[in-house]
């Protein structure tokens, strides 16, 4: 999978993709993330990528031309499955959408800034709009990082344990059961006996029961067959 992120503040994303699982995924050749500075496609002598809104009002709006030039150039190099605009009013990101998008080969993620982007970009260039929740961020970069992380960790081989992503919250319509590690007794705080028993069947049954109980308490809507799309962020 290749993800191209278009941003007016690309440095915001440097550390995110340079560390840990996301960095390893790239070293292993399982994912490629390219963060592009939209200013490189600006024809303005000050490399501006925003302008005052028509009709007046507060805040700047990202201009059409640099975004169009960037997307045209990228599309000239390979074909893209989607051009996704990160937007508070987009489709809410949930595990199902992450699963769907993780099977794509090439994606462009467009980050807005300021007051947003010229509506014509959304009308003519964007194929999908994704929100990470019903709140407003100051830029799309964090949202693009969230989406990229959620997708990349699903690519087979990215997580150390091949089954790990499948046992995470939401994948089976349940949240994850509690996890423990050593020591088994920390100043009297105990790990549940069953996890130390070595009895795989009992452990599986306990984990399932815990996951069910937690889902009942924390995300009852998952059990009502309401699907999980965006539910976790929508509460
Ligand atoms: N005026 C816009 C908000 C602009 S916020 C409105 O009211 O809808 C600036 C940028 O941050 C947006 O262009 C978008 O790319 C990004 N952004 C803000 N909140 C977001 C969210 N919840 N999910 C995804 N992107 C978001």
Boltz pocket constraint, residues with backbone or C-beta under 6 A from the ligand:
constraints:
  - pocket:
      binder: B
      contacts: [[A, 85], [A, 86], [A, 87], [A, 88], [A, 89], [A, 110], [A, 111], [A, 112], [A, 113], [A, 114], [A, 115], [A, 116], [A, 117], [A, 130], [A, 131], [A, 132], [A, 133], [A, 134], [A, 135], [A, 136], [A, 137], [A, 138], [A, 139], [A, 140], [A, 141], [A, 143]]
      max_distance: 6.0
